[in-house]
Amino acid sequence: MVEINSEALQAFGFWSSILVIKVLAMAPLTGRQRFRKNVFVTEEDVKALGTGKEPKYNDPDVERVRRAHRNDLENVLPWFIITYLWLSTGPSLWLAKMLIRTFVLARIAHTISYVIIPQQPTRAIVFFVGFIITGYQALSTLLYYS
C-alpha cells in the first residue's frame, strides 16, 4: 500500500465535502416539494399539518426529488469508498484531482438535470460520467491489489 498523497487527500476532502452538502440538501428539497404540493405520506403528518387529505405516495414532483436523492445515495457512497481506496494505490496527482472534481461536478449536474431543469440526454450523460469514473477507480484498485 502506498501512502496517500496529502495533496490528493486534500482535494478529496474538499470536493467530498461539497458533495456531502449537496446530498444533504436533497432532504430539505424533498420537504419543500411536499409542503409546496401539500403531499405527505404519513397520517400523523397529514393530521399535524392540517391538510385534511389522505396520505399520498405518488406525487410526480415529490417523487422526482426523492428519486434524485436515492440516485445520489446509490452512487455517491460507493464512490466515497472506492476513491479513498484508489488514492492508496498512488495515482498521479493530476489524475486524482481531475477524477475527483469531475465526479462531484457530474453529480451536481445530474441533480440539476433531474430536479431543477429536467432534461435528457444531459442527465444520462453526467450519470455515466460518474459511473465510469467509479468503475475505473474500482477496476484500477482491484488490479493494483490483486
Backbone torsions as a table, in degrees:
resi	resn	phi	psi	omega
1	MET	NA	134.6	179.1
2	VAL	-90.8	145.2	174.7
3	GLU	-67.5	136.3	-178.0
4	ILE	-71.1	128.8	177.6
5	ASN	-58.5	128.2	-175.7
6	SER	-64.3	-32.7	178.9
7	GLU	-71.4	-36.5	176.0
8	ALA	-67.2	-41.1	178.3
9	LEU	-65.1	-36.9	176.8
10	GLN	-63.4	-43.5	177.5
11	ALA	-63.1	-42.8	178.0
12	PHE	-61.1	-44.3	179.1
13	GLY	-62.8	-44.3	-179.1
14	PHE	-64.6	-54.9	-175.9
15	TRP	-69.9	-32.2	176.2
16	SER	-65.4	-37.9	177.9
17	SER	-63.0	-41.3	176.2
18	ILE	-61.3	-43.1	-179.4
19	LEU	-65.2	-40.8	177.7
20	VAL	-61.9	-43.1	178.3
21	ILE	-61.5	-40.7	177.8
22	LYS	-63.2	-44.6	179.6
23	VAL	-65.4	-42.1	178.3
24	LEU	-62.7	-32.9	-179.8
25	ALA	-66.4	-19.1	-178.9
26	MET	-67.5	-32.4	180.0
27	ALA	-64.7	-51.0	176.1
28	PRO	-63.5	-30.8	177.2
29	LEU	-65.0	-39.5	175.3
30	THR	-64.1	-45.7	178.2
31	GLY	-59.9	-40.8	178.2
32	ARG	-59.2	-44.2	178.4
33	GLN	-64.1	-40.5	179.0
34	ARG	-60.7	-46.0	-179.6
35	PHE	-69.5	-40.7	-180.0
36	ARG	-61.4	-40.8	-177.6
37	LYS	-94.2	-4.8	-178.2
38	ASN	57.6	48.1	-176.5
39	VAL	-122.1	117.4	-179.8
40	PHE	-131.0	150.5	-171.9
41	VAL	-101.8	-10.2	179.4
42	THR	-117.7	149.4	-179.7
43	GLU	-62.8	-37.7	-179.5
44	GLU	-65.7	-34.3	175.9
45	ASP	-68.1	-42.0	178.9
46	VAL	-60.5	-45.3	-179.7
47	LYS	-67.4	-46.8	-176.1
48	ALA	-65.8	-33.1	-176.5
49	LEU	-95.0	1.5	173.6
50	GLY	62.4	33.4	-179.0
51	THR	-77.9	-23.7	-179.6
52	GLY	69.3	12.9	-178.9
53	LYS	-110.3	169.3	172.3
54	GLU	-81.3	155.4	173.7
55	PRO	-56.7	144.7	-179.6
56	LYS	-128.1	134.9	-172.8
57	TYR	-112.9	-2.9	-169.7
58	ASN	-136.5	35.3	175.8
59	ASP	-69.6	126.9	-174.4
60	PRO	-62.2	-35.1	-178.9
61	ASP	-72.6	-41.1	177.6
62	VAL	-66.6	-44.1	-178.3
63	GLU	-65.1	-33.0	177.9
64	ARG	-62.3	-44.6	179.5
65	VAL	-67.4	-41.8	179.1
66	ARG	-62.7	-40.6	178.6
67	ARG	-65.7	-39.3	177.4
68	ALA	-63.5	-40.9	178.5
69	HIS	-64.5	-45.3	178.7
70	ARG	-62.3	-39.9	178.3
71	ASN	-61.3	-40.2	175.2
72	ASP	-58.7	-49.2	-177.1
73	LEU	-62.5	-37.0	-179.8
74	GLU	-71.1	-25.0	-175.5
75	ASN	-108.0	-34.8	-175.6
76	VAL	-74.7	-42.4	-179.2
77	LEU	-59.8	-49.7	176.4
78	PRO	-59.6	-36.5	179.9
79	TRP	-64.1	-42.8	177.9
80	PHE	-56.4	-48.3	-176.4
81	ILE	-65.0	-51.6	-174.8
82	ILE	-70.6	-32.2	179.5
83	THR	-65.3	-42.0	178.5
84	TYR	-62.6	-44.5	178.4
85	LEU	-64.7	-41.5	180.0
86	TRP	-62.1	-38.8	178.6
87	LEU	-60.9	-26.6	178.9
88	SER	-76.0	-5.3	177.3
89	THR	-89.8	-4.2	177.2
90	GLY	78.2	43.0	177.0
91	PRO	-65.8	162.0	177.6
92	SER	-62.2	147.1	-178.8
93	LEU	-60.2	-42.5	-179.9
94	TRP	-60.1	-47.7	-178.9
95	LEU	-64.3	-43.2	180.0
96	ALA	-60.0	-49.5	-179.8
97	LYS	-62.3	-42.1	-178.0
98	MET	-64.5	-46.5	-178.1
99	LEU	-68.9	-39.3	178.4
100	ILE	-62.9	-51.4	-179.6
101	ARG	-60.7	-44.0	-178.3
102	THR	-64.3	-42.0	179.3
103	PHE	-60.4	-48.4	-177.7
104	VAL	-63.2	-45.0	179.1
105	LEU	-64.6	-35.1	177.1
106	ALA	-65.5	-40.1	178.9
107	ARG	-67.4	-37.2	176.6
108	ILE	-64.8	-45.7	178.6
109	ALA	-62.9	-35.9	178.2
110	HIS	-61.6	-46.1	179.6
111	THR	-63.4	-43.5	179.0
112	ILE	-61.0	-44.7	-177.0
113	SER	-79.2	-6.8	176.9
114	TYR	-98.6	-43.1	-169.8
115	VAL	-108.4	-46.1	-170.5
116	ILE	-85.8	-51.0	178.4
117	ILE	-127.9	78.2	-175.7
118	PRO	-56.0	124.4	179.1
119	GLN	-161.3	144.2	170.9
120	GLN	-118.3	150.5	7.5
121	PRO	-89.3	6.9	-177.9
122	THR	-53.6	-47.2	-177.3
123	ARG	-60.5	-43.8	180.0
124	ALA	-66.1	-41.3	-178.5
125	ILE	-62.3	-50.1	-177.3
126	VAL	-69.8	-30.2	173.9
127	PHE	-60.1	-49.6	-177.0
128	PHE	-69.7	-27.4	173.7
129	VAL	-60.0	-50.6	178.6
130	GLY	-64.1	-41.2	-179.6
131	PHE	-62.3	-43.0	-179.8
132	ILE	-67.3	-39.6	177.3
133	ILE	-61.3	-47.8	179.9
134	THR	-61.6	-43.6	178.5
135	GLY	-62.0	-43.7	178.5
136	TYR	-60.4	-46.8	-178.4
137	GLN	-64.4	-38.8	179.3
138	ALA	-65.4	-46.4	-179.5
139	LEU	-65.4	-42.8	179.2
140	SER	-61.3	-41.9	179.1
141	THR	-67.4	-43.2	178.1
142	LEU	-58.8	-46.4	-179.9
143	LEU	-66.5	-37.8	-180.0
144	TYR	-63.7	-43.2	-175.2
145	TYR	-91.7	1.4	179.7
146	SER	-88.7	NA	NA
